[in-house]
């Protein structure tokens, strides 16, 4: 009877070890997926911000040029 209990404990220990390592691999994959998705999100946001800033700066430059043209006399009007 003692041998059966010993084998049962060893078997349960081995199953527990297998289950824990299997879950660890699953968690590792999930962590990797989260890291990749966060990295992709940040990259997309950086690109969107660059595009917005380029458009915004172009509009600001056009507005400044328009304002300067209203106040600065050019050689053509003399």
Protein Blocks (a to p, Z undefined) as FASTA:
>chain_A
ZZmmmmmmmmmmmmmmmmmmmmmmmmmmmmmmmmmmmmmmmmmmmmmmmmmmmmmmmmmm
mmmmmmmmmmpccfklZZ
